[in-house]
Amino acid sequence: MYTKTSISIVVLILLSSCYQPQRDCKAFKDGEFSFTSTIDEKEVTTTFVRKGELEIDY
């Protein structure tokens, strides 16, 4: 029983390590984006607009 469990775990780790996230950079070239970060235990949301080579933060 221990051997089957060990083999199953090893196979699961090997299969999951082959996963690669999809990277579609063109979808993020233009548009309005925002993200939230924590600074001094306070959540801060930053929003910016990107148009070609121009990026505007507010």
DABELNOR-V722498 format. One line per field, one symbol per residue. phi: phi as a letter, one per 30 degrees, with the letter a starting at -180 (. if undefined). psi: psi as a letter, one per 40 degrees, with the letter a starting at -180 (. if undefined). burial: I if it has 24 or more other ideal C-beta (glycine too) atoms within 12 Angstrom, else O. A space follows every 50 residues. Layout:
BEGIN
phi=???
psi=???
burial=???
END
This chain:
BEGIN
phi=.ddddddddddddddddddbddbcdddcdbkcbbbcbcbhibdbccbbcb bidcbcca
psi=ddddddddddddddddeehhihhgddeediahiiihihhffhhhhhiihh hbehhhi.
burial=OOOOOOOOOOOOOOOOOOOOOOOOOOOOOOOOOOOOOOOOOOOOOOOOOO OOOOOOOO
END
